[in-house]
Amino acid sequence: MDHTILIYLVKVSVALALFYGLYILCLKRDTFLKLRRIYFLSALFFSLLFPAVTIELSASGNTPVQIPTYWLSDIEVGSAVNAESSAEAAVSMWVIVLIILAAVSFFRAIKFFVQVFSLVKLRVANETEKLSTYRIIKMKDRRTSPFSFFNWIFINSDVHNPVELAEIIAHEQVHVNQYHSIDVVLSEILCICFWWNPFAWLLKKEIKLNLEYLADKGVLESGFDSKEYQYILLQVSNRSTGIPLINNFNVSQLKQRIMMMNKKKSSVFTSVKYLLVVPVCATLLLGNAVQATTSLDKFSIDEITEVMDGDQAPQKKGDVYVTVEQMPSFPGGLDAQQRFIANGLKYPVEAQTKGIQGRVTIRYVVKNTGEISDIEVIRGVDPLLDNEAIRIVKSMPKWEPGKQGGKAVDVYYTLPIVFRLAGSNSNKVKSGGEPNEIVAVGYGTPQEKKVEIASLKEGSPNDKMMPFVTVEQMPSFPGGESAMHEYISNNLKYPEDAQKNGIQGRVTVRFIVKSTGEISDVSVIRGIDPSMDKEAIRTVNSMPKWTPGKQNGQVVDVYFTLPIVYKLKK
């Protein structure tokens, strides 16, 4: 959470710097005062809100599409040594930074409310007079310069003659009628929240100065004499309220105000430079963009990778998701899907006769209604096998739709189906290439017959079947998963070199629980350091025999994926 806040603060600060830089370089010397005011207000709101806007960009063609896999829960292994540069220490440091920033902002907010209270107190303590849309507060203190706050105009009528009084009230009336106090309050709040950012203060200064330009312009457009009005400004130049929250008749940039009043009006054609704000906004939005998944059509099945994190961000292609918080599921689960295909899929006789075999990869969309649509072959073998794969997918019943944010959404689903002739030793069909693929076994007889789909019929041989991902009765460690956690915690050793170098993270190990209960084919599918990877493999290989998994009452080989987390402790 703290990192999210810090990232937000950095993004807002960068935006304020860019908008201020654009103003100083291109906009400060013109006379489009109203347009300038719109620019300042837009810059403030855009800077504060754009970090919440996320734009999806198409990823490069090399980005792998992610599909779900099946996991055991994480096993965390800690060390007894201190991690001086550990993530916890970094988090604590940023928490302290946030507390300091928030504390100063809190005290500045208190000061802000004290100023508002002092204005209310001044309003109540003095005599007032209601005129049109504003109210005159007749102050008794002769040392205070005239000022306004929303529709209150504070002035000492005894200090000024009627001509001066009329020009001063005209000036403050422009502030009231154009609601300049809103700009002042917003800029003050900006400095409360971003007191440490110099660009917040610089923008506040320019905003208030531009409001004075607008008020001066309003006075002169009312018909008052320019030189006489400037003389009045000089007369009250030595007075101040000391309250930054108000529109003060006298400000320190008196020379700049007089120069602006005497400045030649800018050509309307030069106002086009305000369009420079568009590329600035576009740059900020692009910097805030995230990468979305590119077109699935560009991928072969060999490029499809497993998701190594259970909490990966959702990915989309157009309006259809690739991964979601809750993936769609066949009624009854994966086993029911396998049985459905086993009972319905047929190995085409012609394909068996011709010895055609291989992997057909089908992609389809599970709609938010649960219906199957947009079925297509993204990697085929032969029209005979491709058409049969499409036919069986079309015949599927309604699925349980996938969900994102609690709402049913359309989700892409990829189904690899391997057509393999029984007894074939062909290298063209790789076994175990995809741990969650469905295998269709044909017997090469000159007649159409049903085939087995990664499922065993009682009494059938299983020595040539590829390992399962899920079965009716999953294999189990002696004593259950908690006993396995305890076993690994007691036997896994945190490599000393890794501890000294501050290396930590997750090693993901995949292995097969054989039909005999033995562990085999142990491999690291995501590692972090050779010594830590090797230790994880050693520990898994040292496990005792498991209770093997069963499918249709027969023991079978089953894949397992085990994440082991190495974590340094303070």
C-alpha positions in Angstrom: 0.0 0.0 0.0 2.8 2.4 0.9 4.5 1.8 -2.4 1.3 2.6 -4.2 1.0 6.0 -2.4 4.6 6.8 -3.1 4.3 6.0 -6.8 1.2 8.2 -7.0 3.1 11.1 -5.4 5.9 10.7 -7.8 3.6 10.7 -10.8 1.7 13.8 -9.6 5.0 15.6 -9.0 6.3 14.8 -12.5 3.1 16.1 -14.0 3.3 19.3 -12.0 6.9 19.8 -13.2 5.9 19.3 -16.8 3.0 21.6 -16.7 5.0 24.3 -15.0 7.8 23.9 -17.5 5.4 24.3 -20.4 3.9 27.4 -18.9 7.3 29.1 -18.3 8.7 28.2 -21.7 5.7 28.9 -23.9 2.7 30.5 -22.2 3.9 33.1 -19.7 4.4 36.0 -22.0 1.0 36.1 -23.7 -2.1 38.0 -22.6 -4.7 35.2 -22.8 -5.4 35.5 -19.1 -8.7 33.5 -19.1 -7.3 30.8 -21.2 -4.3 30.7 -18.8 -6.6 30.3 -15.9 -8.3 27.3 -17.6 -4.8 25.9 -18.2 -3.8 26.1 -14.5 -7.0 24.5 -13.3 -6.8 21.8 -15.9 -3.2 21.1 -15.0 -4.0 20.7 -11.3 -6.9 18.3 -11.9 -5.2 16.3 -14.5 -2.0 15.9 -12.4 -4.1 14.6 -9.4 -6.3 12.3 -11.4 -4.2 10.8 -14.3 -2.4 8.2 -12.1 -5.7 6.5 -11.7 -6.2 6.1 -15.5 -4.8 3.0 -17.0 -4.4 2.4 -20.8 -3.7 -1.0 -22.2 -1.1 -1.3 -24.9 -0.5 -4.2 -27.2 2.5 -6.3 -26.2 5.3 -7.4 -28.4 5.0 -10.6 -30.3 7.4 -12.3 -28.0 5.2 -12.0 -24.9 4.0 -15.5 -23.9 0.3 -16.2 -23.4 -0.4 -17.4 -19.9 -2.5 -20.4 -19.1 -3.3 -21.7 -15.6 -1.6 -24.7 -14.0 -2.1 -26.7 -10.8 -0.1 -26.1 -7.7 0.6 -27.2 -4.2 0.6 -24.4 -1.7 3.9 -22.4 -1.2 6.4 -23.8 1.3 8.4 -21.0 2.9 11.9 -21.6 4.2 13.5 -19.0 6.4 17.1 -18.4 7.5 18.4 -17.5 10.9 20.6 -14.7 9.6 19.8 -11.0 9.4 19.0 -9.6 6.0 20.3 -6.0 6.2 19.0 -5.2 2.7 15.8 -7.2 3.0 12.5 -6.0 1.6 11.1 -5.6 5.1 13.7 -3.0 5.9 13.0 -1.1 2.7 9.2 -1.2 3.4 9.8 0.2 6.9 11.9 3.0 5.5 9.2 4.1 3.1 6.6 3.9 5.8 8.6 6.3 7.8 8.9 8.7 4.8 5.2 8.6 4.3 4.5 9.3 8.0 6.8 12.3 7.8 5.1 13.6 4.7 1.7 13.1 6.2 2.6 14.7 9.5 3.8 17.9 7.9 0.7 18.0 5.6 -1.4 17.6 8.7 0.1 20.6 10.5 -0.2 22.7 7.3 -3.9 21.6 7.1 -4.4 22.8 10.7 -2.8 26.2 9.7 -5.2 26.4 6.7 -8.2 26.0 8.9 -6.9 28.5 11.4 -6.7 31.0 8.5 -10.2 30.3 7.5 -11.3 30.7 11.1 -9.5 34.1 11.4 -11.4 35.3 8.3 -14.7 34.2 9.8 -13.8 35.9 13.0 -12.8 39.1 11.1 -16.2 39.0 9.3 -18.1 38.6 12.6 -16.2 41.3 14.5 -16.7 44.1 11.9 -19.7 46.0 10.5 -20.9 44.7 7.2 -23.0 46.0 4.2 -24.7 43.8 1.6 -24.3 45.1 -2.0 -25.6 43.1 -5.0 -23.7 39.8 -5.1 -21.1 40.6 -2.5 -20.8 41.9 1.1 -18.6 44.7 2.3 -16.8 44.1 5.6 -15.7 47.5 7.0 -12.5 46.9 8.8 -11.2 49.1 11.5 -7.5 48.3 11.1 -5.9 51.0 8.9 -2.7 48.9 8.3 -4.5 46.1 6.4 -4.6 46.1 2.6 -8.0 45.5 1.0 -8.8 41.9 0.1 -11.6 39.5 -0.8 -12.6 35.9 0.1 -15.3 34.5 -2.0 -18.2 37.1 -1.8 -16.7 39.0 1.2 -14.8 42.2 0.4 -12.7 43.5 3.4 -11.8 47.2 3.2 -11.3 50.2 5.4 -13.4 53.0 3.9 -11.9 55.7 6.2 -8.4 55.3 4.6 -9.4 55.9 1.0 -11.2 58.7 -0.8 -14.4 57.9 -2.8 -12.5 57.6 -6.2 -9.9 55.2 -4.7 -12.6 53.3 -2.9 -14.5 52.8 -6.2 -11.5 51.4 -8.0 -10.5 49.1 -5.1 -14.1 47.7 -4.9 -14.1 47.2 -8.7 -10.9 45.2 -8.4 -12.2 43.0 -5.6 -15.6 42.7 -7.3 -13.9 41.0 -10.3 -12.4 38.5 -7.9 -15.9 37.8 -6.4 -17.7 37.6 -9.7 -15.2 35.2 -11.3 -14.9 33.0 -8.2 -11.1 33.5 -7.9 -11.1 32.3 -4.4 -11.7 28.7 -5.7 -8.4 28.9 -7.5 -6.6 30.2 -4.4 -8.1 27.5 -2.1 -7.2 24.7 -4.6 -3.6 26.0 -5.0 -3.4 26.2 -1.2 -4.6 22.6 -0.8 -2.1 21.5 -3.4 0.7 23.0 -1.3 -0.6 21.3 1.8 -0.5 17.9 0.2 2.7 18.5 -1.8 4.5 20.9 0.5 7.9 19.2 -0.4 7.4 19.8 -4.1 8.8 23.2 -5.3 6.7 23.1 -8.5 3.5 23.1 -6.3 4.6 26.4 -4.8 5.7 27.8 -8.1 2.3 27.0 -9.7 0.5 28.5 -6.7 2.5 31.8 -7.2 1.7 31.9 -10.9 -2.0 31.1 -10.3 -2.4 34.0 -7.8 -0.5 36.4 -10.0 -2.7 35.5 -13.0 -5.8 36.2 -10.9 -4.5 39.7 -10.1 -3.9 40.2 -13.9 -7.6 39.3 -14.5 -8.8 41.6 -11.8 -6.7 44.5 -13.1 -8.0 43.9 -16.6 -11.6 43.9 -15.3 -11.0 47.3 -13.6 -9.6 48.9 -16.8 -12.4 47.4 -18.9 -14.9 49.1 -16.5 -13.6 52.5 -17.7 -11.2 53.5 -14.9 -8.1 55.4 -15.9 -5.0 53.2 -16.2 -2.5 55.6 -14.7 -4.7 56.6 -11.8 -5.3 52.9 -11.0 -1.6 52.1 -11.1 -1.0 55.0 -8.7 -3.4 53.5 -6.2 -1.6 50.2 -6.4 1.6 52.1 -5.5 -0.1 53.8 -2.6 -1.1 50.5 -0.9 2.1 48.6 -1.8 3.4 48.7 1.8 0.4 47.0 3.4 -0.4 43.3 3.7 -2.8 41.0 5.5 -0.3 38.1 6.0 -3.1 35.7 5.0 -2.2 33.7 1.9 -5.7 32.3 1.6 -7.3 35.6 0.2 -7.2 37.7 -3.0 -5.1 40.6 -1.8 -5.4 44.0 -3.6 -1.7 44.4 -3.1 0.8 41.6 -4.1 4.5 41.7 -4.2 4.7 41.3 -8.1 3.5 44.9 -8.5 5.9 45.6 -11.4 4.7 42.6 -13.3 1.1 43.7 -12.9 1.8 47.1 -14.2 3.7 45.7 -17.2 0.8 43.4 -18.0 -1.6 46.3 -18.0 0.5 48.2 -20.5 1.3 45.1 -22.6 0.1 44.8 -26.2 -2.6 42.3 -26.7 -1.4 39.0 -28.1 -2.6 37.8 -31.5 -5.4 35.3 -31.4 -3.4 33.0 -33.7 -0.7 32.5 -31.0 -3.3 30.9 -28.8 -2.7 27.7 -30.8 0.4 27.1 -28.6 -2.0 26.0 -25.8 -2.5 22.8 -27.8 1.0 21.8 -26.6 -0.8 20.6 -23.5 -2.1 17.6 -25.6 1.3 15.9 -26.1 2.2 16.6 -22.5 -1.0 14.8 -21.3 -0.5 12.0 -23.9 3.1 11.5 -22.6 1.9 11.2 -19.0 -0.9 8.8 -19.9 1.5 6.6 -22.0 3.9 6.6 -19.0 1.0 5.3 -16.9 0.0 2.6 -19.4 0.2 -1.1 -18.9 1.1 -3.9 -21.3 -1.8 -6.1 -22.5 -1.5 -9.5 -24.1 -1.0 -9.4 -27.8 -2.9 -11.4 -30.4 -3.0 -15.1 -29.7 -2.9 -15.8 -33.4 0.8 -15.1 -33.4 1.6 -17.9 -31.0 2.3 -21.6 -31.6 1.5 -24.0 -28.8 5.2 -24.3 -28.0 5.2 -20.7 -27.0 2.4 -21.0 -24.5 3.9 -20.9 -21.0 2.6 -21.8 -17.6 1.7 -19.1 -15.1 4.2 -19.1 -12.3 2.2 -17.0 -10.0 -1.3 -17.6 -8.7 -2.0 -13.9 -8.4 -1.0 -12.6 -11.8 -2.7 -9.6 -13.3 -5.7 -10.3 -15.6 -4.9 -10.1 -19.3 -7.1 -9.3 -22.2 -7.2 -9.5 -26.0 -9.7 -6.9 -27.1 -12.9 -7.5 -25.1 -12.0 -11.1 -24.2 -9.9 -12.0 -21.2 -7.0 -14.5 -21.4 -6.6 -14.9 -17.6 -9.1 -13.9 -14.9 -9.5 -14.2 -11.2 -11.8 -17.2 -11.6 -11.2 -19.2 -14.7 -14.2 -20.9 -16.5 -14.7 -24.5 -15.8 -16.5 -27.5 -17.5 -19.5 -28.7 -15.5 -18.1 -31.2 -13.0 -14.5 -30.1 -13.5 -11.5 -31.3 -15.5 -12.2 -35.0 -14.9 -15.8 -34.6 -16.2 -14.4 -32.8 -19.3 -12.0 -35.6 -20.0 -14.8 -38.2 -19.6 -17.1 -36.2 -21.9 -14.4 -36.0 -24.6 -13.5 -39.7 -24.1 -17.1 -40.7 -24.8 -17.6 -38.4 -27.7 -14.3 -38.0 -29.6 -13.5 -40.4 -32.5 -10.2 -41.0 -34.2 -11.1 -40.7 -37.9 -10.6 -44.1 -39.6 -8.9 -42.5 -42.6 -6.4 -40.8 -40.4 -5.7 -44.1 -38.6 -5.2 -45.9 -41.9 -2.8 -43.2 -43.1 -0.9 -43.2 -39.9 -1.7 -39.5 -39.2 -1.1 -38.4 -35.7 0.0 -35.3 -33.8 -1.2 -32.5 -31.5 -4.2 -30.3 -32.5 -4.5 -27.1 -30.5 -8.0 -25.7 -30.3 -8.8 -22.1 -29.0 -12.3 -21.0 -28.2 -14.1 -18.5 -26.1 -16.2 -19.4 -23.0 -18.8 -16.6 -23.1 -20.2 -14.9 -20.0 -23.3 -17.1 -20.6 -21.2 -20.3 -20.4 -21.6 -21.0 -24.1 -18.7 -22.0 -26.4 -18.0 -19.7 -29.4 -15.2 -18.7 -31.8 -13.8 -22.2 -32.0 -10.6 -22.3 -34.2 -7.6 -24.4 -34.7 -4.4 -22.4 -33.9 -2.2 -25.4 -34.6 -3.4 -28.2 -36.7 -2.1 -31.6 -38.0 -4.5 -32.6 -40.7 -8.1 -31.6 -41.7 -9.4 -34.9 -40.6 -8.1 -34.6 -37.0 -8.7 -30.8 -36.9 -12.4 -31.1 -37.9 -12.9 -33.9 -35.3 -11.4 -31.7 -32.6 -13.6 -28.8 -33.5 -16.7 -31.0 -33.6 -16.2 -32.4 -30.1 -15.6 -28.9 -28.7 -18.7 -27.6 -30.4 -20.7 -30.4 -28.7 -19.7 -29.4 -25.2 -22.5 -28.3 -22.8 -22.5 -24.9 -21.2 -19.5 -24.1 -18.9 -19.4 -22.2 -15.6 -18.3 -18.8 -17.0 -15.1 -17.1 -15.8 -15.3 -14.1 -13.5 -13.4 -10.9 -13.1 -14.2 -8.6 -10.2 -17.2 -10.8 -9.4 -18.7 -10.3 -12.9 -19.0 -13.0 -15.5 -16.8 -12.2 -18.5 -15.8 -13.8 -21.9 -12.5 -15.8 -21.5 -10.2 -17.5 -24.1 -9.5 -21.2 -23.5 -6.8 -23.3 -25.2 -7.2 -27.1 -25.4 -4.4 -29.3 -26.7 -5.6 -32.7 -28.0 -3.0 -35.2 -29.0 -4.0 -37.9 -31.5 -1.6 -40.8 -31.1 -1.7 -44.2 -32.7 -1.3 -47.0 -30.1 2.1 -48.6 -30.2 3.6 -45.8 -32.2 7.2 -44.9 -31.6 7.1 -41.8 -33.8 9.1 -38.9 -32.6 6.6 -36.5 -34.2 4.3 -36.7 -31.1 6.0 -35.6 -27.9 4.6 -37.1 -24.7 4.5 -34.8 -21.7 5.0 -31.7 -23.8 2.0 -30.1 -22.2 1.1 -31.4 -18.7 -2.5 -30.5 -19.1 -3.1 -31.7 -22.6 -5.6 -34.3 -23.6 -4.3 -37.4 -25.4 -6.4 -39.3 -27.9 -5.2 -42.9 -28.6 -6.2 -44.6 -31.8 -5.5 -48.2 -32.5 -5.0 -48.0 -36.3 -7.8 -50.4 -37.2 -9.7 -49.8 -40.4 -12.9 -48.9 -38.6 -14.1 -45.9 -36.6 -14.1 -46.5 -32.9 -14.0 -44.6 -29.7 -10.7 -43.7 -28.2 -9.3 -43.1 -24.7 -8.7 -39.5 -23.7 -6.0 -39.4 -21.0 -8.1 -41.8 -19.0 -7.6 -45.4 -18.2 -10.1 -48.2 -18.6 -9.9 -50.9 -16.0 -7.3 -53.5 -16.9 -5.7 -51.4 -19.6 -1.9 -51.0 -19.6 -0.7 -47.6 -18.3 3.1 -47.9 -18.8 3.0 -45.9 -22.0 0.4 -43.3 -20.9 1.7 -39.8 -20.3 1.4 -38.5 -16.7 -1.8 -37.0 -15.5 -2.3 -33.5 -14.2 -5.4 -34.3 -12.2 -6.9 -37.7 -11.4 -9.9 -39.0 -9.4 -7.7 -39.7 -6.4 -4.7 -37.5 -6.2 -1.4 -38.9 -4.8 -0.5 -37.8 -1.3 2.6 -37.5 0.9 2.6 -39.9 3.8 0.7 -38.0 6.5 -0.8 -35.4 4.1 0.3 -32.0 2.9 1.1 -30.6 6.5 3.5 -33.6 7.0 5.2 -32.7 3.6 5.6 -29.1 4.7 7.2 -30.3 8.0 9.4 -32.7 6.1 10.7 -30.1 3.7 11.2 -27.5 6.5 13.3 -30.0 8.5 15.4 -31.3 5.6 15.8 -28.3 3.3 19.0 -26.2 4.0 19.3 -22.6 3.1 22.6 -22.4 1.2 25.1 -20.3 3.1 26.4 -18.4 0.0 22.8 -17.4 -0.8 22.3 -16.1 2.8 25.5 -14.1 2.7 24.6 -12.6 -0.7 21.0 -11.7 0.4 19.4 -14.0 -2.2 15.8 -14.9 -1.6 12.8 -15.8 -3.6 10.7 -18.7 -5.0 12.0 -21.9 -6.6 9.3 -23.8 -8.5 9.9 -27.5 -8.8 7.9 -29.9 -10.9 8.0 -33.7 -10.5 6.1 -36.9 -11.2 4.6 -39.1 -8.6 4.9 -42.5 -10.2 2.4 -45.3 -10.0 4.7 -47.0 -7.6 4.7 -43.9 -5.3 8.3 -43.0 -6.2 9.4 -39.4 -7.1 10.9 -39.0 -10.6 11.6 -36.4 -13.3 12.3 -33.7 -10.8 13.1 -30.4 -12.5 13.2 -26.7 -11.8 10.7 -24.8 -14.0 11.6 -21.4 -12.4 14.7 -20.9 -10.4 16.5 -18.0 -8.7 20.0 -19.2 -8.0 21.9 -22.5 -8.9 22.7 -23.4 -5.3 19.1 -22.8 -4.1 17.7 -24.7 -7.2 20.0 -27.6 -6.5 19.0 -27.8 -2.8 15.3 -27.8 -3.7 15.8 -30.7 -6.2 17.8 -32.6 -3.6 15.1 -32.3 -1.0 12.3 -33.3 -3.3 14.4 -36.3 -4.5 14.9 -37.4 -0.9 11.1 -37.6 -0.2 9.8 -41.0 0.9 7.3 -42.9 -1.3 4.0 -41.3 -1.8 0.6 -42.9 -1.9 0.1 -43.0 -5.7 -2.8 -41.4 -7.5 -5.6 -43.4 -9.1 -7.8 -43.1 -12.1 -10.7 -45.5 -12.6 -9.3 -47.5 -9.7 -5.9 -48.0 -11.3 -2.6 -46.4 -10.0 -1.1 -43.8 -12.5 1.7 -41.3 -12.9 0.7 -37.7 -11.9 2.4 -34.4 -12.3 2.9 -32.1 -9.2 4.2 -28.6 -9.0 5.8 -27.4 -5.7 6.8 -23.8 -5.0 9.4 -23.4 -2.3 10.0 -19.9 -1.0 13.4 -19.0 0.4 13.0 -16.0 2.7 15.6 -14.2 4.8 14.5 -13.2 8.3 15.6 -10.2 10.3 
